[in-house]
Amino acid sequence: MHWHFAHASYLHLLWVAIPLTVVFLTFIHRTRQKARTDWAEKHIGNKYQRPLSIGLSVLNAAGWLGIVLFTVMAMAWPMAPDKPDQISAGSTQIVCTFDVSWSMQGEDYRGMMPGSEPGSTVATGASGSRLQMARHLCEQVMHATAGNDMGLVTYMGKGFTIFPVLTSDYAGLKTIMDFSLKPGNADGEGSYVANGLSEAISLFQREGDPKKQHVIVLFSDGGNDSSQEDLSKVISALKDKNIRLVVVGLGGDKQIDLPIYDDQTGAFIKWRPLDTSGCSGAAPAGNDGGGAQDKHCDSTAIDEGFLTKLAEDASGQYYAVPPGSSSLHIQWAAALHGDTTEPTGKPMFLWCLAGVALCFVMISIPGVSRRRVVL
């Protein structure tokens, strides 16, 4: 069970309260030791009082530290969501928008993500690519938005809706992704982000319900051929139509070669080497590694600067998935709906108060039985 706190800022008090409690308890222990030696000889004092014990002192200290900890947690108002990371059914419509340019073949997540087992190589076939990670993350979004509508858009030179309607049939959408979510599955060449976002906006205009919240989740490694003018227009459209933008950055900051696989057998053919002299902008001829390369074949590293600025300009959010990650561990419900100042859910502060009571019992144990006085 994952708790969140309505007043999480109160938890910072622990950085002060815990050290002060430790100092205070240490002072009290040493004061008691000094008082016993100053006012009576040890063998006489032990007849009337329980001898000081390191074990009991530690138990007492643990009890007081527990009281401080649980009290501060109760003040922070812990809550357990009734449905963790779940958006209310029928409240939201989402369009997952995928960059399918050739750079998305970069296998930054090989051996890490689900479906890409450790130890796999290109000899075993395509695995752990940026686009495969994007699909995995889109399925995470589905898990958090069950009962809501989703659409799927890809883009290269132009945007392409790979399923014509918004639907809550997520099983059907997963089947569509099995066949259609592949590098190169969009019209044109290059990577025109503005065209991809425009296609997603058009899908909302055709199929969207104006009473529901609209969200675009953009999966990209930052490659972009759109002009600033086109980007400015699409950002204005997002704001005018109150469409929330969540940008997910994929890939690493190092240039990597792109593998080429056979379309029919999936067998590895060769690496598509980086061309630092520039590329023609045309897509490869087939999948045999011949023909001109993608316009971004000399830039397979992520361009986080572009992605963060895009999210900032659109008043959205940006999340990165660095190489070696197995997933993106975020609360999708909060990311899609925006931050909330007062998290909702089942209050759990009573458990903290129960912890306080238990700690009081713990520090009372030494006083339950009194030492018999021997005359």
Secondary structure, DSSP 4 states (H G I P E B T S, - for coil): ---EETTGGGGGGHHHHHHHHHHHHHHHHHHHHHHHHHHS-HHHHHHHSPPP-HHHHHHHHHHHHHHHHHHHHHHT-EEE-SSTT-PPTTSEEEEEEEE-SGGGG--TTTTTSTT--TT--GGG-S-S-HHHHHHHHHHHHHHHTTTSEEEEEEESSSEEESSSS-BS-HHHHHHHHHHH-STT-SSSSS--HHHHHHHHHHHHHHH--TTSEEEEEEEE-S-----HHHHHHHHHHHHHTTEEEEEEEES-SS---EEEE-TTT--EEEEE---TT---SPPPBTTTTBSPPPTTTT--S--HHHHHHHHHHTT-EEEEE-TT-S---S-HHHHHH---SS--SEE-HHHHHHHHHHHHHHHHGGGTSPPPP--
